[in-house]
Amino acid sequence: MAISGGQKPAQRPARAQWLDSGNSITQQFMAIGGRADIVSLAGGLPAAELYPVEAIARASERALARWGSVALEYGSVEGLPALRAAIAERISASAGRRFGPENVLLTTGAMQGLDLLGKALIDPGDLIVNQFPTYLGALDAWRPRQPRYERLDWSGEGPGFEAGLRQAKFVYAVPNYSNPTGVLVSQARRAALLDKVLEAGTWLVEDDPYLPLQLDGAAGPSILALHGERHPTGAYDGPVIYLGTLSKSLVPGLRVGWVVAEAGMIATLALAKQSTDISSSMFTQAVALELIESGFEAEHIPRIVAAYRERRDALCAAAAQHLSEWFSWEVPPGGMFVWMRAKSAEIDTNALYACALEEKVAFVPSSVFDPDGRLTDAMRVNFTRSSPEVITEGVRRLERAVQRYLASKAGRAA
Ligand SMILES: Cc1ncc(COP(=O)(O)O)c(C=O)c1O
């Protein structure tokens, strides 16, 4: 049937409702990171000039020679068996007990692990007890599932903490150099949380992408390892669902991550993954296997750690000179970020962000790490992506941004 000339086109169906509360913040920060005129201290990105391009080229050749068409196929949903075994071995070496390939699901980055957890575990209204402030990507991944959140109280003494844990689908924590705060959670607090999780009979999602970036001293055992030490034999049946990745220690572009958990949970997540991407890239998994087997990380990680330490120190020194009137922070012992908190409630980092862009510098305002968006007195500043000189210039621009922001506030008040 022909549509008559004046007739309006039919209204097409609307997108799903959860997207109305979604946002494109991550995309915006990625786009800003690509702009030459802006010093971006926003993204959670490694130093691109330290990416081991040649080592990856050689590993790719070896992977193709070894695996041929297998590396170019759809693979099994759980991942390349030899890489599953290698990750199981790596985790076993650090976790005080044996994990087998049946305890490992290879994922398209740790981000997919978070997404699969949402898909497999969260029904609308379910409670997640989350380390606060929380990694933005986790909040993004779980938003379509419409969970409720309660803050994880590491002291374990908050009102209703234990009742909250008993109702929670899972606890979400980033104990090593958290994104966004850079905090390293003490061993005593990890052990206490594990006790409470075991008592409550819930799951504990331990997200550990920053483990390799230990800038001052060692991180100490993961919560997975603390549990493993208590239960060193038999099939793993603990509550910890552990997420790892090669994104921060090697390159994010391989998109190789993993989930380690009891075998039943791995099967559940594999079921969720099947309808997400059939399998992760066999090719990048085969490349990752070559890199791991050749021991390449042992030479690469010290190189990036030394560079990141210098960059963190450059950021903190510049901030001491240019920002300490308005912000305070603790020097993070690892990871990628310094969490700067405004000394006065007068500073709202959402509004400051607009002034920062005018001064051609970017950071991440704290509100995006709060499920309710109410945390507006802090900012996450990255130190790994840019050289010490660029970081220092970025901090000078931040100083001008704060001055511009306070002047405009004073102007409005007058
Ligand atoms: C806490 C946390 N979890 C997961 C991820 C995602 O990592 P991947 O690149 O492996 O998907 C990130 C990346 O920034 C992160 O900070």
The ligand as a Gaussian input file, in Angstrom:
#p B3LYP/6-31G(d) Opt

LIG

0 1
 C       37.759000      -2.565000      38.276000
 C       37.757000      -2.914000      36.828000
 N       37.172000      -4.059000      36.428000
 C       37.152000      -4.422000      35.137000
 C       37.712000      -3.630000      34.156000
 C       37.599000      -4.062000      32.717000
 O       38.774000      -4.586000      32.236000
 P       38.908000      -5.266000      30.809000
 O       39.671000      -4.323000      29.948000
 O       39.638000      -6.536000      31.055000
 O       37.541000      -5.512000      30.264000
 C       38.335000      -2.430000      34.521000
 C       38.906000      -1.540000      33.494000
 O       39.121000      -0.377000      33.680000
 C       38.352000      -2.064000      35.889000
 O       38.908000      -0.922000      36.314000

